Amino acid sequence: MLEEVVVVEEVVVVVVVVVLLVEVVAVEVVVVVVIVVVVVIVVVVVVKVVVVVVLEVEIEAVVKVVVKVVAEVVVVVVVVVVVVVVVVVVVVVVVVVVVVVVVEVVVLVVVVVVVVVVDVLVVDVVVVVVVVVVVVVVVVVREEVVVVVVVVVVVVVVVVVVVVVVVVVVVVVVVVVVVVVVEEEEVVEVVVVVVVVVVVVVVVVEVVVEVVVVVVVVEVVVVVVVVVVVVVVVVVVVVVVVVVVVEVVVELVI
């Protein structure tokens, strides 16, 4: 029985290492996607406001320049993130190996839980940022192609979030229960059922949370946009009225 437990520990350690690597890469990919989307939106907005409105230049004349700039920025971002991912992966592998060799699986569980909590928080923040970006694109940019791309990106990001969270929760539960606590086959079967239930609950909770976040952020942004528009309109009307009144008074006095 002891030999079987040792084998299970080794297998679980390998699974944990793989999941940590996948999770780190997934989070970095999400961050890259958000950075790229934000860069594209900023470039589009700047071009529309500065070039088209201020300089009164046709948009077709600057499309090539915009594409070139965006491509260069994306390449730089991707290179930087690849380097970061490689460094993080190496660090994770070293930490896991040291933990397994020196202080065994119990501390490894603590490390995994900490990583999970931090990454879930990061992923939630990223999702909120993506939602805000989408609202800005739809309300301000109004470029159909950009809007479609951003919507597709958001769908991919949400899917990645759900998959990463589910996989990590499953691994943590298995490590804690099966390796540290359980040694009987009958109990292991029960644990498998519990893991399935936990996965379902986590998926439902995550989806509900993300939907609520989306709704709240969209409502807040829409309200802010409406308030800003109303304020601008009121200011314009007041300025016009003041100008008209001043002109009338000046004419009467003269």
Secondary structure by P-SEA (a helix, b strand, c coil): caaaaaaaaaaaaaaaaaaaaaaaaaaaaaaaaaaaaaaaaaaaaaaaccccccccccccccaaaaaaaaaaaaaaaaaaaaaaaaaaaaaaaaaaaaaaaccccaaaaaaaaaaaaaaaaaaaaaaaaaaaaaaaaacccccaaaaaaaaaaaaaaaaaaaaaaaaaaaaaaaaaccccccccaaaaaaaaaaaaaaaaaaaaaaaaaaaaaaaaaaaaaaaaaaaaaaaaaaaaaaaaaaaaaaaaaaaaac
